[in-house]
Amino acid sequence: MAFLNQENNCFESNDQENGSLSLNQIENENSSSSQENENLNFVNDGYSTRSFQNNYPKSTFIKAQYITGNKIFNFWYNVISLGHYPMSVKLTQRNSKNCIQYQIPDDYCIETEIYKIKIRCETKYQLSGKVKFTIFWKENRAEYSVYSDRSATNVVNIFLKKINRLKTNLSGIHIFGFDIGQLHECRLKIENLPISHINKKKRPLTTIQTISGQNKRFASLGRESEKIIKSLIEKHQITIKKNQPIVSLRKIELDYNSETIILNYELQKNNFNKMDAIIRACDESLLSRDGYRRLAAVESCLIREYLIANRRVEITNLINEKIRINTFNINKNEDSYENLNISEENNENIDNIMVDDIEIGNGVYRSIYTLLQNLIKIWKQSSFINPGDILKLKLGGDGRNVGRKQSHVMLTFCLLNKGEEVLKPENQYCICLYIGHERYENLTKIGQIFQQQLFDLKNNGICDNDRMHWKIELFFSSDWKFTYITMDINAPNSKYFYLYCNCQSNLRWDMDRTYENKGNDACENRKLAIFPAINQENYISDELHLFLRIVDVLMECFFNDLFKKKEFEKKIKIEIEQEMQKIKVHFEFFKSNSTGGKWNWTSLMGPDKKKVVEHFPISKFISGFCGIEIEKLWRDFFNLYQILRKPVLLDSEIDKFEYDAKN
């Protein structure tokens, strides 16, 4: 029995007692064609390793011969349908670099014989882009069939199992006759034939009333136009070797009765890059699903909304597999909470925090460890970190009002190694979000979730997917309120409110006193910090919040003095607004109804406040030595802030900062 390896032309022998493939004469209606071919010699045209005896297309009967060593193996074929090559033609698989790949035709049908069983082999391209290979045969007046979308060899092997030939392997290329060069040449010639007549069997499109009938006509037009365009591509030599096109036909757009008809030649559901880009654009522009559906209905070139929705679900499932999002209920009043395991293998067993299926969680969190495993790879590619660097992770948090009756609290972390890039929102990674307020009792529950993970990262570091070890140093920075809640320090209006020392509030004016950063242990009934893994010296109050708060106080003191002057509304107000325009700051005074008609002013953002502190001429509005001193105070404060923001400070700069701050 002949033994052919899968999808190539390598040939061995197996079951020698059966000899070569037995050949029966084809049915009587083909006997005359067979006799005509007897006068022809076997010829190898170089397209295949086999030789062929044929007179196609005059005769549909083809003989093939394969010689290996002293053995001769013979095949016969009867071509029922020649088929054609689609635009995106598939090639046969290969198991080695030297094996030849052949083009697979569509709507192709041929008869042959295996073990004296007459079979019919067919190919059909599917909407998914795959090729369906089918074999039909008859036994005892019953017809059977097997199919596969993997390869021709795969369906041949399935057929051999059906007829109990388990030890035999045959080549799908040889059984289906993909290597017959004469059939290949005929397909290429047919595709290059010009259209010289009108098919009168088809009714005019205007007489077809049903939508399905019209769609079938357009589909037929699409198939034929694909063949013509492919022949034009080959005519203009927009191809590589073996006449493979280097361009592809995506779609043809037609207009029929003011409706757009799209003949699509590509599989949209596999166009993941374009769909991902559309999903990202919709998310960033807050375009809803219904909004995109309406937009796609107007613009036919857009991918259908259901495909976008399915892709969004795939992305969500993929993210959930890599970075799990867990739910908890912040309102539970249990006394103790288990920690988030460093490997996340058992974090589904957090009994005290995780909600039951029937409950509604009001908070979610993600593992810092899992996030780092995915982010370190990105950071290495972007050269933010290099081997041997210490990963400096800064935790932070803040709360905000969402509507009138609800508040949200979010905790994030970022990589300080990025420098100024951490100021961008996309470089802040959320690890926890819950509905509630900034309270020590709530934040304590959050701290216990991450406590074990933070200690492990601090003491042992982390190994990325490339088995590279990274040391980690933890920091915490937020506004003053969130920071003193996290450290369980008293409020700013209490006697001992400093974050780093035991300085009393009534002694803060004394600049000659010296305190070390050993923490505030003078607070009564002080509890443990929420994140004990972070060292005391690594709690840093955000300098931007300090700057904004101090500038607000400076501007308030300055304007309140000016409000007392009689000429403020007619003269001073206009002059201040003009000076603000000179330094390119939009600013104006107005009377607020909420404050009983008192003067108020435009709320400025950080960059505008920097311009005001650095350039606004206070001495023009406060005369004498007092105005000069206040203006100098503003400039000196701005210089201190600039020093505070430097990434690296020399000892001399630190000494000068201390001197300037005292004076």
Phi and psi in degrees as a GROMACS rama.xvg file:
@    title "Ramachandran Plot"
@    xaxis  label "Phi"
@    yaxis  label "Psi"
@TYPE xy
-71.8101  141.312  ALA-2
-124.728  115.039  PHE-3
-116.617  127.76  LEU-4
-66.3697  158.312  ASN-5
-64.8979  129.989  GLN-6
53.8753  26.8733  GLU-7
-145.614  -173.565  ASN-8
-107.939  10.9635  ASN-9
-71.8171  142.38  CYS-10
-137.873  130.75  PHE-11
-133.85  -179.315  GLU-12
-119.852  149.348  SER-13
-152.957  149.637  ASN-14
54.1088  61.4717  ASP-15
-64.0723  -23.0539  GLN-16
-67.5609  -18.4446  GLU-17
-87.4547  -11.9421  ASN-18
70.6328  -158.678  GLY-19
-82.8184  175.411  SER-20
-59.0194  124.156  LEU-21
-76.5205  141.172  SER-22
-119.817  127.601  LEU-23
-104.267  153.241  ASN-24
-64.9334  142.549  GLN-25
-66.3428  172.036  ILE-26
-56.9375  161.807  GLU-27
-56.9762  -32.1157  ASN-28
-68.098  -15.6209  GLU-29
-107.298  4.02588  ASN-30
-66.7865  -35.8509  SER-31
-65.5878  -40.0669  SER-32
-63.4953  -36.7506  SER-33
-65.8197  -38.6803  SER-34
-67.8908  -34.534  GLN-35
-63.3559  -37.7247  GLU-36
-73.8414  -18.592  ASN-37
-62.0593  -27.4785  GLU-38
-80.6008  -6.06726  ASN-39
-96.3872  150.376  LEU-40
-91.9273  157.075  ASN-41
-73.6779  126.878  PHE-42
-126.32  136.244  VAL-43
-104.902  114.476  ASN-44
-89.1973  5.10958  ASP-45
87.6942  -8.73066  GLY-46
-80.1088  -24.3857  TYR-47
-138.942  167.968  SER-48
-83.7929  -6.92703  THR-49
-98.4517  160.92  ARG-50
-106.54  150.404  SER-51
-130.818  149.907  PHE-52
-123.166  106.818  GLN-53
-154.862  161.306  ASN-54
-135.145  40.5269  ASN-55
-73.6769  137.44  TYR-56
-96.9246  3.05134  PRO-57
-61.4217  -36.0965  LYS-58
-125.57  131.611  SER-59
-84.4873  -4.0176  THR-60
-89.4128  128.911  PHE-61
-131.982  134.571  ILE-62
-108.51  147.134  LYS-63
-131.086  148.914  ALA-64
-137.639  135.615  GLN-65
-129.34  128.707  TYR-66
-116.574  125.664  ILE-67
-136.722  117.073  THR-68
66.5498  -126.808  GLY-69
-99.3499  9.20749  ASN-70
-105.997  143.759  LYS-71
-120.751  127.07  ILE-72
-115.505  130.551  PHE-73
-115.333  146.396  ASN-74
-134.239  156.59  PHE-75
-133.357  152.107  TRP-76
-139.331  150.136  TYR-77
-128.743  113.201  ASN-78
-80.0271  118.293  VAL-79
-94.6857  -44.1735  ILE-80
-138.34  124.954  SER-81
-68.5712  -35.336  LEU-82
77.1448  -176.56  GLY-83
-149.593  163.393  HIS-84
-94.2186  120.071  TYR-85
-72.1949  173.8  PRO-86
-61.5344  -49.7936  MET-87
-95.8678  73.6649  SER-88
-74.0751  140.466  VAL-89
-92.7332  154.691  LYS-90
-113.792  154.12  LEU-91
-66.7634  153.739  THR-92
-74.1309  163.247  GLN-93
-140.523  146.835  ARG-94
-100.777  -7.14326  ASN-95
-150.861  165.923  SER-96
-67.3492  -26.8749  LYS-97
-85.3599  -11.1164  ASN-98
-74.7689  140.914  CYS-99
-83.7171  139.562  ILE-100
-104.189  136.684  GLN-101
-116.039  149.578  TYR-102
-72.6334  142.096  GLN-103
-102.992  118.22  ILE-104
-78.2302  159.684  PRO-105
-100.191  150.628  ASP-106
54.6865  42.355  ASP-107
-101.424  136.894  TYR-108
-144.307  130.575  CYS-109
-147.235  147.769  ILE-110
-106.154  144.576  GLU-111
-155.026  -165.341  THR-112
-143.183  136.526  GLU-113
-133.079  124.003  ILE-114
51.4622  45.637  TYR-115
63.0974  15.1271  LYS-116
-106.185  120.73  ILE-117
-78.1426  126.102  LYS-118
-124.227  157.744  ILE-119
-121.284  122.763  ARG-120
-105.656  132.131  CYS-121
-133.174  151.349  GLU-122
-127.081  144.058  THR-123
-149.851  125.689  LYS-124
-76.8184  133.968  TYR-125
-97.1886  166.688  GLN-126
-64.0516  -26.3471  LEU-127
-73.6604  -7.27719  SER-128
95.9062  -11.7981  GLY-129
-85.525  164.795  LYS-130
-106.039  130.842  VAL-131
-95.4816  115.682  LYS-132
-98.571  126.167  PHE-133
-130.092  142.042  THR-134
-124.277  127.402  ILE-135
-112.099  145.237  PHE-136
-156.771  163.477  TRP-137
-118.858  140.556  LYS-138
-141.784  124.445  GLU-139
53.6219  47.0995  ASN-140
66.7779  9.252  ARG-141
-111.996  140.366  ALA-142
-101.634  134.714  GLU-143
-123.543  162.468  TYR-144
-153.795  150.672  SER-145
-135.296  153.222  VAL-146
-145.7  163.136  TYR-147
-156.581  145.795  SER-148
-107.559  13.1919  ASP-149
-89.2167  -55.2286  ARG-150
-166.716  165.605  SER-151
-66.3353  -38.1334  ALA-152
-63.7488  -36.5338  THR-153
-63.0521  -43.0092  ASN-154
-70.7969  -31.5562  VAL-155
-64.7894  -42.0056  VAL-156
-64.7954  -37.101  ASN-157
-62.9707  -40.5676  ILE-158
-63.599  -41.5878  PHE-159
-63.2673  -35.0146  LEU-160
-66.861  -35.7005  LYS-161
-65.4511  -32.1232  LYS-162
-100.035  16.8795  ILE-163
62.8248  38.6711  ASN-164
-110.443  67.6818  ARG-165
-71.8214  -26.44  LEU-166
-93.2687  7.05443  LYS-167
-110.33  136.976  THR-168
-123.635  133.517  ASN-169
-125.166  151.798  LEU-170
-79.2776  127.005  SER-171
-65.8508  -31.1685  GLY-172
-61.9443  -43.0654  ILE-173
-73.3261  -41.2228  HIS-174
-66.0926  -43.4519  ILE-175
-80.8378  -13.492  PHE-176
72.774  31.8847  GLY-177
-67.9113  -18.3882  PHE-178
-94.8002  9.79788  ASP-179
-77.2202  109.07  ILE-180
-64.7314  -35.2066  GLY-181
-64.2344  -39.3783  GLN-182
-66.3492  -38.497  LEU-183
-61.9879  -43.8771  HIS-184
-66.5039  -37.8863  GLU-185
-66.0411  -38.1248  CYS-186
-63.8606  -41.326  ARG-187
-65.7966  -37.0766  LEU-188
-68.178  -41.1533  LYS-189
-63.7172  -38.449  ILE-190
-66.5959  -26.0875  GLU-191
-90.893  -3.09611  ASN-192
-71.8907  134.494  LEU-193
-75.2246  157.061  PRO-194
-84.4775  115.867  ILE-195
-117.926  1.02811  SER-196
-148.322  162.705  HIS-197
-100.565  135.14  ILE-198
-78.8744  99.5661  ASN-199
-76.192  -9.00158  LYS-200
-71.9615  -21.2137  LYS-201
-92.9201  134.667  LYS-202
-72.9985  155.523  ARG-203
-60.396  147.227  PRO-204
-61.9391  -33.209  LEU-205
-66.5599  -20.1831  THR-206
-88.2307  -7.51002  THR-207
-86.4342  118.792  ILE-208
-91.0453  -32.7693  GLN-209
-82.6169  147.278  THR-210
-65.5381  -40.4293  ILE-211
-63.8897  -38.2986  SER-212
-65.7642  -39.8065  GLY-213
-65.5749  -40.5308  GLN-214
-63.3025  -38.1516  ASN-215
-64.1921  -38.486  LYS-216
-65.9219  -42.655  ARG-217
-66.2065  -35.7683  PHE-218
-64.5289  -40.3133  ALA-219
-64.3051  -40.5762  SER-220
-61.4292  -39.8553  LEU-221
-63.7144  -40.8338  GLY-222
-65.7909  -42.8006  ARG-223
-71.1601  -38.2453  GLU-224
-65.8971  -30.9729  SER-225
-62.6491  -42.0213  GLU-226
-63.9218  -43.038  LYS-227
-65.823  -43.9481  ILE-228
-64.8326  -36.4383  ILE-229
-64.6228  -39.8586  LYS-230
-65.0689  -35.4067  SER-231
-67.3943  -36.6541  LEU-232
-62.083  -43.271  ILE-233
-69.7862  -35.8856  GLU-234
-62.3374  -39.7651  LYS-235
-90.0988  8.36916  HIS-236
56.3973  44.7212  GLN-237
-94.3812  55.4321  ILE-238
-139.354  171.021  THR-239
-113.93  -162.55  ILE-240
-60.3049  152.43  LYS-241
63.5137  24.6206  LYS-242
57.574  32.2219  ASN-243
-83.2807  122.28  GLN-244
-67.4568  145.679  PRO-245
-99.333  0.746711  ILE-246
-123.015  161.065  VAL-247
-134.023  146.447  SER-248
-87.502  120.731  LEU-249
-92.8571  -53.9889  ARG-250
-159.916  155.596  LYS-251
-121.968  130.648  ILE-252
-107.841  124.413  GLU-253
-119.066  155.315  LEU-254
-117.478  121.602  ASP-255
-134.326  116.407  TYR-256
53.2413  45.2343  ASN-257
64.9126  16.7643  SER-258
-115.949  144.461  GLU-259
-90.3056  126.226  THR-260
-109.68  122.877  ILE-261
-107.843  118.659  ILE-262
-93.5788  103.622  LEU-263
-97.244  128.833  ASN-264
-111.62  4.72222  TYR-265
-123.024  153.756  GLU-266
-85.3974  108.199  LEU-267
-67.9499  -33.5392  GLN-268
-69.7585  -13.087  LYS-269
-98.4556  0.63753  ASN-270
-85.1379  68.8738  ASN-271
-67.4097  -36.9982  PHE-272
-61.8566  -43.5825  ASN-273
-69.2004  -41.4295  LYS-274
-65.9293  -39.1194  MET-275
-63.3493  -37.959  ASP-276
-66.0366  -38.56  ALA-277
-66.9163  -41.6162  ILE-278
-62.1958  -42.8329  ILE-279
-64.9045  -41.4296  ARG-280
-64.033  -40.0672  ALA-281
-65.439  -41.0273  CYS-282
-66.3971  -45.2618  ASP-283
-71.0563  -28.8779  GLU-284
-97.0991  5.09241  SER-285
57.5462  38.3662  LEU-286
-85.8099  120.508  LEU-287
-73.3464  169.61  SER-288
-63.7888  -42.359  ARG-289
-66.3017  -36.2839  ASP-290
-64.5493  -41.9778  GLY-291
-68.6856  -34.685  TYR-292
-61.5387  -42.2695  ARG-293
-68.6218  -37.1737  ARG-294
-66.4925  -40.6443  LEU-295
-68.0299  -28.5119  ALA-296
-68.7947  -30.1693  ALA-297
-83.0349  -43.0521  VAL-298
-105.105  105.327  GLU-299
-69.7973  -19.6312  SER-300
-75.5784  -13.1903  CYS-301
-75.7794  147.602  LEU-302
-66.4474  142.237  ILE-303
-59.9468  149.344  ARG-304
-66.0098  -35.0865  GLU-305
-65.5895  -32.3213  TYR-306
-68.7488  -38.7156  LEU-307
-64.635  -41.8753  ILE-308
-63.5158  -41.7438  ALA-309
-65.2398  -39.5374  ASN-310
-67.3794  -35.2263  ARG-311
-63.4666  -39.4575  ARG-312
-64.881  -39.7127  VAL-313
-62.7441  -43.079  GLU-314
-63.9295  -42.8193  ILE-315
-61.0101  -44.9377  THR-316
-64.7588  -38.1796  ASN-317
-65.2145  -43.0665  LEU-318
-65.1886  -40.3353  ILE-319
-64.0779  -30.2762  ASN-320
-70.6452  -38.9665  GLU-321
-85.2154  -41.0777  LYS-322
-130.807  98.9654  ILE-323
-72.2585  142.771  ARG-324
-112.136  116.92  ILE-325
-104.168  154.174  ASN-326
-113.358  145.4  THR-327
-144.032  168.495  PHE-328
-116.517  110.932  ASN-329
-71.7629  -16.908  ILE-330
-87.0023  -4.17035  ASN-331
-68.7143  146.599  LYS-332
-111.365  32.9807  ASN-333
-68.0376  153.053  GLU-334
-82.8426  -24.9071  ASP-335
-137.678  150.276  SER-336
-135.046  139.667  TYR-337
-78.1765  157.41  GLU-338
-86.5824  157.685  ASN-339
-75.5992  119.52  LEU-340
-64.6076  143.13  ASN-341
-62.3787  -34.2566  ILE-342
-93.6181  -5.70858  SER-343
62.0861  20.2246  GLU-344
-75.1351  -29.005  GLU-345
-119.657  18.0831  ASN-346
-75.2467  -6.32089  ASN-347
-78.5012  -4.94837  GLU-348
-104.12  25.6275  ASN-349
-79.743  89.6126  ILE-350
-68.1819  -36.7366  ASP-351
-80.9086  -23.8675  ASN-352
-105.281  -39.4514  ILE-353
-63.6517  139.838  MET-354
-87.4184  156.235  VAL-355
-74.2338  167.578  ASP-356
-62.2897  -29.5349  ASP-357
-86.7428  -7.9843  ILE-358
-92.5809  163.209  GLU-359
-111.389  116.311  ILE-360
-75.9217  144.031  GLY-361
-113.463  20.293  ASN-362
-157.231  151.797  GLY-363
-135.224  156.201  VAL-364
-150.49  159.481  TYR-365
-129.052  152.825  ARG-366
-74.691  129.84  SER-367
-64.088  -39.6397  ILE-368
-60.2329  -46.831  TYR-369
-65.7949  -39.762  THR-370
-61.3854  -42.2582  LEU-371
-64.7703  -37.4081  LEU-372
-59.0706  -34.4221  GLN-373
-87.9682  -28.7968  ASN-374
-83.7949  -32.1206  LEU-375
-59.3129  -38.4564  ILE-376
-60.9421  -41.5537  LYS-377
-68.157  -41.7676  ILE-378
-64.3557  -37.35  TRP-379
-66.0334  -41.1314  LYS-380
-66.0336  -31.2702  GLN-381
-87.9381  1.61122  SER-382
63.0748  24.4062  SER-383
-72.5978  -29.5385  PHE-384
-131.217  150.618  ILE-385
-128.757  155.789  ASN-386
-52.9162  132.289  PRO-387
98.6581  -14.2241  GLY-388
-71.5806  153.204  ASP-389
-94.8152  125.822  ILE-390
-76.8109  115.733  LEU-391
-99.1896  102.504  LYS-392
-98.7584  126.619  LEU-393
-108.171  121.535  LYS-394
-91.5759  150.268  LEU-395
-160.048  169.316  GLY-396
-163.788  165.948  GLY-397
-167.022  160.079  ASP-398
-119.829  155.601  GLY-399
-151.778  153.795  ARG-400
-81.4984  133.103  ASN-401
-117.356  98.0496  VAL-402
81.3279  -162.559  GLY-403
-91.4125  -25.6168  ARG-404
-118.186  1.6852  LYS-405
-133.594  143.232  GLN-406
-127.46  146.978  SER-407
-118.363  144.944  HIS-408
-123.664  130.629  VAL-409
-124.953  138.018  MET-410
-114.36  136.348  LEU-411
-134.328  169.519  THR-412
-139.894  157.915  PHE-413
-144.962  168.422  CYS-414
-101.027  111.47  LEU-415
-68.2659  -18.1342  LEU-416
-61.8393  -17.8801  ASN-417
-76.156  -12.4498  LYS-418
71.1822  -131.744  GLY-419
-66.1443  -16.4045  GLU-420
-64.8861  -22.4626  GLU-421
-67.9525  -14.6112  VAL-422
-74.1829  -15.2785  LEU-423
-79.1271  138.901  LYS-424
-58.7297  -33.8799  PRO-425
-69.9458  -11.2258  GLU-426
-99.0296  9.60709  ASN-427
-104.617  126.064  GLN-428
-112.226  117.569  TYR-429
-73.5468  132.575  CYS-430
-115.248  -15.3023  ILE-431
-159.001  141.611  CYS-432
-147.461  127.731  LEU-433
-142.909  159.563  TYR-434
-89.6572  117.814  ILE-435
162.898  -162.079  GLY-436
-117.202  168.05  HIS-437
-79.0776  87.6904  GLU-438
-126.618  148.4  ARG-439
-61.2859  -39.9709  TYR-440
-61.6526  -40.7218  GLU-441
-71.2665  -45.7338  ASN-442
-66.5647  -26.3686  LEU-443
-62.5755  -40.2403  THR-444
-63.8402  -38.4276  LYS-445
-67.1424  -42.276  ILE-446
-61.3077  -36.5493  GLY-447
-70.0525  -27.6229  GLN-448
-63.055  -42.0473  ILE-449
-98.3433  1.43795  PHE-450
-60.1915  -51.4247  GLN-451
-64.6825  -39.4898  GLN-452
-64.6131  -42.6512  GLN-453
-65.9112  -41.3344  LEU-454
-63.0487  -40.7784  PHE-455
-66.376  -42.2769  ASP-456
-64.9495  -38.5708  LEU-457
-67.7031  -43.6314  LYS-458
-85.182  -35.6715  ASN-459
-113.756  -10.5043  ASN-460
71.0952  -155.264  GLY-461
-148.2  145.721  ILE-462
-106.815  126.57  CYS-463
-81.0429  -173.968  ASP-464
-67.6991  -18.3079  ASN-465
-93.411  12.9091  ASP-466
61.9028  29.2463  ARG-467
-96.8137  130.197  MET-468
-90.5823  137.746  HIS-469
-127.36  129.079  TRP-470
-79.904  152.124  LYS-471
-131.367  135.195  ILE-472
-120.111  130.496  GLU-473
-100.179  139.886  LEU-474
-131.741  162.662  PHE-475
-138.337  133.319  PHE-476
-149.176  135.657  SER-477
-163.071  -172.519  SER-478
-71.5751  170.365  ASP-479
-61.4488  -43.0293  TRP-480
-60.95  -51.3325  LYS-481
-64.7732  -34.4121  PHE-482
-68.5666  -45.5645  THR-483
-71.5141  -25.7287  TYR-484
-68.9895  -41.3582  ILE-485
-64.3699  -38.3356  THR-486
-88.5982  -1.30793  MET-487
55.6528  50.5607  ASP-488
-101.655  156.032  ILE-489
-64.336  160.907  ASN-490
-66.0521  160.072  ALA-491
-61.3191  -18.2202  PRO-492
-93.2673  9.52755  ASN-493
-92.7182  174.833  SER-494
-69.2456  -46.0524  LYS-495
-114.083  100.789  TYR-496
-123.905  -3.21842  PHE-497
-70.5645  145.128  TYR-498
-77.758  -25.8227  LEU-499
-117.924  -8.95793  TYR-500
-153.388  179.674  CYS-501
-100.225  28.7024  ASN-502
-66.6631  134.62  CYS-503
-82.11  149.569  GLN-504
-64.4794  -30.9151  SER-505
-79.7825  -4.82838  ASN-506
-111.3  8.04531  LEU-507
-67.8824  -19.2108  ARG-508
-72.8866  -21.1841  TRP-509
-80.4808  101.744  ASP-510
-81.5284  -5.93555  MET-511
-83.9388  -13.4138  ASP-512
-77.1185  148.541  ARG-513
-123.858  131.497  THR-514
-127.725  143.812  TYR-515
-96.4311  152.158  GLU-516
-79.7606  77.9971  ASN-517
-115.885  6.50264  LYS-518
95.2479  166.299  GLY-519
-103.893  104.811  ASN-520
-111.089  12.8829  ASP-521
-90.2824  -10.093  ALA-522
-68.1232  134.839  CYS-523
-75.0188  140.492  GLU-524
56.2264  33.3652  ASN-525
-71.7943  137.247  ARG-526
-100.2  -178.191  LYS-527
-71.8592  152.184  LEU-528
-64.9831  151.937  ALA-529
-69.1594  -33.4409  ILE-530
-118.706  80.4012  PHE-531
-67.1602  -14.1492  PRO-532
-71.449  -17.2768  ALA-533
-90.933  127.82  ILE-534
-66.4537  153.192  ASN-535
-57.1957  -42.5482  GLN-536
-72.601  -9.89237  GLU-537
-97.3109  7.23909  ASN-538
-87.9374  115.817  TYR-539
-126.593  121.158  ILE-540
-72.1131  138.107  SER-541
-63.7721  123.299  ASP-542
-69.3674  -26.1108  GLU-543
-67.8379  -42.163  LEU-544
-63.7074  -40.1609  HIS-545
-61.9983  -44.7555  LEU-546
-61.0409  -47.1682  PHE-547
-62.6013  -41.169  LEU-548
-67.1563  -42.5304  ARG-549
-67.619  -40.7449  ILE-550
-63.6947  -38.6714  VAL-551
-58.926  -41.6575  ASP-552
-66.4716  -42.8821  VAL-553
-62.1125  -44.7489  LEU-554
-68.1908  -38.0889  MET-555
-63.5682  -43.8245  GLU-556
-63.228  -40.6912  CYS-557
-65.8353  -48.0464  PHE-558
-70.9755  -35.0326  PHE-559
-62.4387  -34.6222  ASN-560
-67.1412  -37.3179  ASP-561
-73.3334  -30.726  LEU-562
-61.7742  -25.8338  PHE-563
-74.5021  -16.1399  LYS-564
-81.699  142.969  LYS-565
-68.1497  -34.7841  LYS-566
-84.9812  12.556  GLU-567
-62.1395  -51.3518  PHE-568
-67.6586  -36.3361  GLU-569
-87.0362  -28.2659  LYS-570
-126.109  -58.8116  LYS-571
-62.9499  -41.967  ILE-572
-56.1857  -46.7093  LYS-573
-66.3665  -41.1165  ILE-574
-65.7077  -40.0675  GLU-575
-65.0653  -42.9799  ILE-576
-63.1959  -36.267  GLU-577
-67.2905  -40.8651  GLN-578
-64.9166  -35.8632  GLU-579
-65.6239  -37.5365  MET-580
-64.3521  -34.8479  GLN-581
-64.1133  -34.0964  LYS-582
-95.0006  15.5126  ILE-583
61.1387  48.6563  LYS-584
-123.903  124.233  VAL-585
-77.3038  117.294  HIS-586
-151.988  139.726  PHE-587
-156.977  154.604  GLU-588
-95.6871  150.89  PHE-589
-156.202  156.391  PHE-590
-92.9958  128.374  LYS-591
-98.0147  130.354  SER-592
-69.3855  -28.7666  ASN-593
-71.0683  -19.4271  SER-594
-109.582  22.2993  THR-595
72.9558  32.4148  GLY-596
81.0857  13.7569  GLY-597
-78.4664  158.257  LYS-598
-70.6099  140.366  TRP-599
-136.973  173.974  ASN-600
-143.569  166.977  TRP-601
-63.0659  132.326  THR-602
-76.0933  123.482  SER-603
-99.9799  148.915  LEU-604
-86.1144  173.775  MET-605
-54.4415  -51.0988  GLY-606
-59.3815  -38.61  PRO-607
-69.272  -36.3588  ASP-608
-66.0704  -33.4291  LYS-609
-63.3713  -42.5854  LYS-610
-62.4237  -40.9351  LYS-611
-64.8903  -46.6168  VAL-612
-65.8543  -32.8651  VAL-613
-85.0935  -32.9128  GLU-614
-123.342  -15.5602  HIS-615
-68.4046  129.759  PHE-616
-85.0795  88.1389  PRO-617
-67.0578  -33.8056  ILE-618
-63.3594  -15.9977  SER-619
-72.6739  -22.5826  LYS-620
-111.881  -18.1047  PHE-621
-122.16  110.613  ILE-622
-80.5994  161.488  SER-623
80.976  -165.083  GLY-624
-64.9189  -32.9399  PHE-625
-61.8886  -44.2229  CYS-626
-64.369  -38.3993  GLY-627
-64.6543  -41.6665  ILE-628
-67.8163  -40.2769  GLU-629
-65.5157  -41.6383  ILE-630
-63.2081  -39.6751  GLU-631
-64.9633  -37.561  LYS-632
-60.8739  -42.9799  LEU-633
-62.9708  -44.135  TRP-634
-67.3943  -41.2281  ARG-635
-64.6817  -38.9576  ASP-636
-63.7724  -40.2058  PHE-637
-62.5957  -40.5606  PHE-638
-64.4689  -39.3403  ASN-639
-62.9982  -39.6004  LEU-640
-65.7946  -38.3784  TYR-641
-63.7155  -39.7163  GLN-642
-66.7508  -39.0565  ILE-643
-62.6122  -28.4044  LEU-644
-88.5789  -4.33474  ARG-645
-67.1579  137.692  LYS-646
-69.2977  -30.2762  PRO-647
-134.11  132.999  VAL-648
-122.135  137.327  LEU-649
-82.005  161.979  LEU-650
-60.905  -37.7553  ASP-651
-65.5616  -36.5696  SER-652
-68.4812  -35.8156  GLU-653
-66.8142  -42.1719  ILE-654
-63.3285  -41.974  ASP-655
-66.531  -37.0241  LYS-656
-61.4223  -43.2886  PHE-657
-63.8851  -42.2469  GLU-658
-64.6763  -46.3374  TYR-659
-65.5812  -35.9267  ASP-660
-66.8689  -35.8607  ALA-661
-73.2924  -30.5653  LYS-662
